[in-house]
Amino acid sequence: MTTMTEASVREFKMPDVGEGLTEAEILKWYVQPGDTVTDGQVVCEVETAKAAVELPIPYDGVVRELHFAEGTTVDVGTSIIAVDVAGGGAAAEATPAPAVAEPKPQEPKPQEPKPAGSGRQPVLVGYGVAASSTKRRPRKGPEIPAQEASTVIQAELNGHGGAAVPVKERPLAKPPVRKLAKDLGVDLTTVVPSGPDGVITREDVHAAAAPAAPAQAPVPEPVEQRAVAAPTATYDTSRETRVPVKGVRKATAAAMVGSAFTAPHVTEFVTVDVTRTMKLVEELKRDKEMEGLRVNPLLLVAKALLVAIKRNPDVNASWDEANQEIVRKHYVNLGIAAATPRGLIVPNIKDAHERTLPQLAEALGDLVSTAREGKTSPAAMQGGTVTITNVGVFGVDTGTPILNPGESAILAVGAIRLQPWVHKGKVKPRQVTTLALSFDHRLVDGELGSKVLADVAAILEQPKRLITWA
């Protein structure tokens, strides 16, 4: 009975909810041990480096155990919750890697088709690797060696009958560890594993990469580091508050540093009379076609930038360092920087260049609402080409915005203020704002950047150009 109970337990693993993410923090559990869950039910909310995401469970059952507490950061691929599927999971657990069990009819244990090194197991789309408990993975023992089994399987697949064809065993490692090894140029087949059941850990990869690095860290250095770091553990909590940098803030910090020290930034400024634009905003609010939509100056700034990109398409590009190429985009995914309690995020409106003004207003409203609720998906923040940041909402005149990584330009919009302005030869009070355009000087030279900024300013000064230039 104990074996059947253990076989009915399914382990739900932390999925990669974004592209290439390696970890996520558990923000909140919606279930507790003993609760009944159904397929598709949200069991917890996690925060990745890109957004807060709710995770649904992919099967029915009863929660047996929560492996991590709220506030814990967990690696992708690590089991976070155990669910008893009351026998339904036993058959499911036995389905992975049927090709391994098939060539071994003489093996008396056909229900353990997961020898170390098989590596290829069914994957449930959107939930990382196949759900399986590491405690049921067969330990290395006197059974048929993994290398021998792999040889027989490959022989069958190649049509050689019993002829043995050597096959190299695939090392065991989690997806983030494999990515780390790839980034460091470490061949996992040469790494000595230290994890349970022969799994390669991060520390193993770093240890393998260490010899290739210059020997410039003398033995006394760790001692000195410990001596310096020790006092930081004690500080006056009434005078200081220390906040761990993680999640969205950690990712934003890393991205901004990488952008600032990779792309050569140039920023240009222009101050413009937007009185006519502000009047148009008020007219659009009363327009029946715009009823129920978010209409504000940012909407017209976004439309003006899209028109400027249409007139100067070379500004919409990215720099491919690996291939030393400029990649010009024939679409515009317009990013809108949004300040949230978890930090700055930049979701983007897909194919914004194809949207009419009402469609753009609807998309902009949905984007802002979703960001404020903390429900922006990682997909919504991928693939941006240019960005707008509205610092004017904070009463700031302008700034020098840093490029979103992988993009060529970002437009900052300052506060709109009533100022004395020369209009038709006379000084009059006018609505004035300052725009700042930062761009990657590898892609955009001064002439092109100036044309884009001048076009945006011209449209905001004379909004009727939206009709003649669009």
Secondary structure, DSSP 8 states (H G I E B T S, - for coil): -HHHHHHTEEEEE----SSS--EEEEEEES--TT-EE-TT-EEEEEE-SS-EEEEE-SS-EEEEEE-S-TT-EEETT-EEEEEE-TTHHHHHHH-S-HHHHTT-TT-S-TT----TT-------TTS-S----GGGS--S-SS--HHHHHHHHHHHHTT-TT---------EE-HHHHHHHHHHT--GGG----SGGGEE-HHHHHHHHGGGS-S---THHHHHHHHHHGGGG---TTT-------HHHHHHHHHHHHHHTTS-EEEEEEEEE-HHHHHHHHHHHT-GGGTTS--SHHHHHHHHHHHHHHHSGGGSEEEETTTTEEEE-SS--EEE-EEETTEEE--EETTGGG--HHHHHHHHHHHHHHHHTT---GGGGSS--EEEEEGGGGT---------TT-SEEEEE---EEEEEEETTEEEEEEEEEEEEEEETTT--HHHHHHHHHHHHHHHHSTTHHHHH-
